[in-house]
Amino acid sequence: MSQIPIVQLDVNLSETKHAKLLVYENDDPEVLSDNFCDKYKLSDDKRNYLRELIEEKINQFIIKKATLI
């Protein structure tokens, strides 16, 4: 059974370039942001921002999931 992403982030790489980042419930925000930023050669500031955003989205999902049980 394949996992369904909890959120899809559309990341602006430049004014004309964009990339999609799929986030899954069990993803490690640090690993995910590191891999994404390495792939697209993004700065450490963007790496930190992206990691925090991923953490926030995963936490929001977990809280929402817990309230549905």
Backbone hydrogen bonds in HBPLUS format (Angstrom, degrees):
<---DONOR---> <-ACCEPTOR-->    atom                        ^
c    i                          cat <-CA-CA->   ^        H-A-AA   ^      H-
h    n   atom  resd res      DA  || num        DHA   H-A  angle D-A-AA Bond
n    s   type  num  typ     dist DA aas  dist angle  dist       angle   num
A0006-ILE N   A0023-VAL O   2.72 MM  17  5.88 145.9  1.83 152.2 163.9     1
A0007-VAL N   A0023-VAL O   3.41 MM  16  5.41 153.9  2.49 142.2 143.3     2
A0023-VAL N   A0007-VAL O   2.92 MM  16  5.41 166.6  1.94 170.9 169.7     3
A0009-LEU N   A0021-LEU O   2.79 MM  12  5.00 172.6  1.79 151.1 149.8     4
A0021-LEU N   A0009-LEU O   2.76 MM  12  5.00 153.4  1.83 148.8 156.8     5
A0011-VAL N   A0019-ALA O   2.74 MM   8  5.23 163.4  1.77 173.6 168.1     6
A0019-ALA N   A0011-VAL O   2.90 MM   8  5.23 152.1  1.98 145.5 154.7     7
A0013-LEU N   A0017-LYS O   2.85 MM   4  5.30 149.6  1.94 135.8 143.4     8
A0014-SER N   A0017-LYS O   3.19 MM   3  5.05 152.4  2.27 141.6 136.0     9
A0027-ASP N   A0024-TYR O   3.04 MM   3  5.38 167.7  2.06 119.5 122.1    10
A0032-LEU N   A0028-ASP O   2.90 MM   4  6.03 173.3  1.90 168.8 171.1    11
A0033-SER N   A0029-PRO O   2.96 MM   4  5.95 164.6  1.98 142.6 147.3    12
A0034-ASP N   A0030-GLU O   2.90 MM   4  5.95 157.0  1.95 144.5 151.9    13
A0035-ASN N   A0031-VAL O   2.90 MM   4  6.04 169.9  1.91 154.0 156.6    14
A0036-PHE N   A0032-LEU O   3.02 MM   4  6.14 163.6  2.05 147.8 152.7    15
A0037-CYS N   A0033-SER O   2.90 MM   4  5.93 167.2  1.92 149.1 153.2    16
A0038-ASP N   A0034-ASP O   2.85 MM   4  5.94 152.6  1.93 148.9 156.8    17
A0039-LYS N   A0035-ASN O   3.00 MM   4  6.09 160.0  2.04 144.6 150.1    18
A0040-TYR N   A0036-PHE O   3.07 MM   4  6.33 155.2  2.13 148.7 154.8    19
A0041-LYS N   A0037-CYS O   2.75 MM   4  5.41 104.4  2.32 133.3 148.3    20
A0042-LEU N   A0037-CYS O   2.90 MM   5  4.75 155.8  1.96 131.8 139.6    21
A0041-LYS N   A0038-ASP O   3.37 MM   3  4.93 157.2  2.43  93.4  99.9    22
A0047-ARG N   A0043-SER O   2.91 MM   4  6.20 150.0  2.00 143.9 153.6    23
A0048-ASN N   A0044-ASP O   2.89 MM   4  6.10 160.3  1.93 150.3 153.6    24
A0049-TYR N   A0045-ASP O   3.00 MM   4  6.22 161.7  2.03 146.8 152.2    25
A0050-LEU N   A0046-LYS O   2.84 MM   4  5.94 164.6  1.87 148.9 153.5    26
A0051-ARG N   A0047-ARG O   2.93 MM   4  6.12 158.2  1.98 147.0 153.2    27
A0052-GLU N   A0048-ASN O   3.01 MM   4  6.22 163.1  2.04 149.7 153.8    28
A0053-LEU N   A0049-TYR O   2.93 MM   4  6.17 155.3  1.99 149.6 156.9    29
A0054-ILE N   A0050-LEU O   2.88 MM   4  6.10 160.9  1.92 153.1 157.9    30
A0055-GLU N   A0051-ARG O   2.92 MM   4  6.16 163.3  1.95 151.2 155.8    31
A0056-GLU N   A0052-GLU O   2.95 MM   4  6.13 158.8  2.00 145.5 151.3    32
A0057-LYS N   A0053-LEU O   2.94 MM   4  6.21 160.4  1.98 151.0 155.9    33
A0058-ILE N   A0054-ILE O   2.94 MM   4  6.16 162.6  1.97 155.5 159.9    34
A0059-ASN N   A0055-GLU O   2.91 MM   4  6.08 164.7  1.94 152.3 156.9    35
A0060-GLN N   A0056-GLU O   2.90 MM   4  6.08 157.7  1.95 149.6 155.8    36
A0061-PHE N   A0057-LYS O   3.03 MM   4  6.20 155.9  2.09 143.3 149.6    37
A0062-ILE N   A0058-ILE O   2.93 MM   4  6.21 160.5  1.97 152.8 157.8    38
A0063-ILE N   A0059-ASN O   2.97 MM   4  6.16 162.8  2.00 152.2 156.3    39
A0064-LYS N   A0060-GLN O   2.95 MM   4  6.11 163.2  1.98 147.9 153.1    40
A0065-LYS N   A0061-PHE O   2.80 MM   4  5.96 160.5  1.84 152.1 158.1    41
A0066-ALA N   A0062-ILE O   2.92 MM   4  6.08 153.4  1.99 144.7 151.7    42
A0067-THR N   A0063-ILE O   3.12 MM   4  6.39 145.6  2.24 145.8 154.0    43
A0068-LEU N   A0065-LYS O   3.16 MM   3  5.28 143.1  2.31  99.2 109.8    44
A0069-ILE N   A0066-ALA O   3.41 MM   3  5.47 153.6  2.48  98.4 105.6    45
